[in-house]
Amino acid sequence: MSSLGFWIPVAILVVLGIIVISIFNSLIIRRNRVKNAWSQIDVQLKKRTNLIPNLIETVKGYAKHEKSVFENVTKARSALVNAGTVEENANANNMLTSALKSLFAVAEAYPDLKASANFLNLQEELSGIENKIAYARQFYNDSVLNYNNGIQVFPNNIFAQMFGFGQEEYFEMDEAEKTVPKVSF
């Protein structure tokens, strides 16, 4: 009987150890998935950032007097390059998106520019990158949701707090991007 009294607590400790290890490993996997998803966004943002100078130079050739638009795009690009946190990246991304809208609005006023093969190729490449950014943002936000849920549910929340797992930030759009543009003819 005394050996049974020894093995029951040992079995309980082993089961608890397995549960703790399982929870810890699942949180690590979720956190790594968030980091991977962020790196996918980062790759696309860098591609877009590298494309901007070519786009600016192409437009400059046609619209030399639109200096403020070029300065805004350059500032926004610089902010994105220097952004460190998810929030800074999101803000810089929104600023760059807004500046690019202004740049393309300027391009609309120059029919020769709109017909330029170089400009059209750059515009098409940028559009593809924007689509990849949108997909990467969705994947990242889904990963953050999964991770944040994982650290908030019981009993994971106890171990997440013990092991220092904290919430991750979503990559959110600017309010201006959420509004549907008004089109009139």
TAFEN-V868663 format. One record per pair of residues at least 12 apart in sequence whose C-alpha atoms are under 10 Angstrom apart, sorted by the first residue. I is the first residue (numbers start at 1). J is the second residue. If there is no record, write none. Layout:
i=<I/I>
j=<J/J>
This chain:
i=<19/19/20/20/20/21/22/23/23/23/23/23/23/23/24/24/24/24/24/24/26/26/26/26/27/27/27/27/27/27/27/27/27/27/28/28/28/29/30/30/30/30/30/30/30/30/30/31/31/31/31/31/31/31/31/31/31/31/32/32/33/33/33/33/33/33/33/34/34/34/34/34/34/34/34/34/34/34/34/35/35/35/35/36/36/36/37/37/37/37/37/37/37/37/37/38/38/38/38/38/38/38/38/38/39/39/40/40/40/40/40/40/40/41/41/41/41/41/41/41/41/41/41/41/42/42/42/42/42/43/43/43/43/44/44/44/44/44/44/44/44/44/45/45/45/45/45/45/45/45/45/46/46/46/46/47/47/47/47/47/48/48/48/48/48/48/48/48/48/49/49/49/49/49/49/49/49/49/50/50/51/51/51/51/51/52/52/52/52/52/52/52/53/53/53/53/54/54/54/55/55/55/55/55/55/55/55/55/55/55/56/56/56/56/56/56/56/56/57/57/58/58/58/58/58/59/59/59/59/59/59/59/59/59/59/60/60/61/62/62/62/62/62/62/62/62/62/63/63/63/63/63/66/66/68/68/69/69/69/69/69/69/69/69/70/70/70/70/71/72/72/72/72/72/72/72/73/73/73/73/73/73/73/73/73/74/74/74/75/75/75/75/76/76/76/76/76/76/76/76/76/76/77/77/77/77/77/77/77/78/78/79/79/79/79/79/80/80/80/80/80/81/85/86/86/86/86/86/87/87/87/87/88/89/89/90/90/90/90/90/90/91/91/91/91/93/93/93/93/94/94/94/94/94/94/95/97/97/97/98/98/98/104/107/134/136/137/137/137/137/138/138/138/140/140/140/141/141/141/141/141/142/143/143/144/144/144/144/144/145/145/145/145/147/147/147/147/148/148/148/148/148/149/150/151/151/151/152/152>
j=<155/156/155/156/159/159/156/150/151/155/156/157/159/160/151/156/159/160/163/165/147/150/151/156/146/147/148/150/151/156/159/160/163/165/147/160/165/147/143/144/145/146/147/148/149/150/151/143/144/146/147/148/150/151/165/166/167/168/143/147/139/140/142/143/144/146/147/139/140/141/142/143/144/145/146/147/148/168/169/140/143/144/168/139/140/143/136/137/138/139/140/141/142/143/144/86/136/137/139/140/141/143/144/171/136/140/132/133/135/136/137/139/140/89/132/133/134/135/136/137/138/139/140/171/86/89/133/136/137/129/132/133/136/128/129/130/131/132/133/134/136/137/77/80/81/89/93/129/130/132/133/77/80/81/129/125/126/129/130/133/77/96/125/126/127/128/129/130/133/74/76/77/78/80/81/93/96/126/77/81/122/123/125/126/129/73/74/77/96/100/122/126/70/73/74/77/118/119/122/70/100/103/104/118/119/120/121/122/123/126/69/70/71/73/74/100/103/119/70/119/113/116/118/119/122/103/104/106/107/110/113/114/116/118/119/107/113/113/106/107/109/110/111/112/113/114/116/106/107/109/110/113/103/106/102/103/99/100/101/102/103/104/105/106/99/100/102/103/99/95/96/98/99/100/102/103/95/96/97/98/99/100/101/102/103/96/99/100/92/95/96/99/91/92/93/94/95/96/97/98/99/100/92/93/95/96/97/99/100/92/96/91/92/93/95/96/92/93/94/95/96/93/169/168/169/170/171/172/169/170/171/172/171/171/172/137/170/171/172/173/174/171/172/173/174/171/172/173/174/172/173/174/175/176/177/174/130/174/177/174/176/177/123/119/173/171/170/171/172/173/170/171/172/169/170/171/168/169/170/171/172/170/168/170/167/168/169/170/171/167/168/169/170/165/166/167/168/165/166/167/168/169/167/167/165/166/167/166/167>
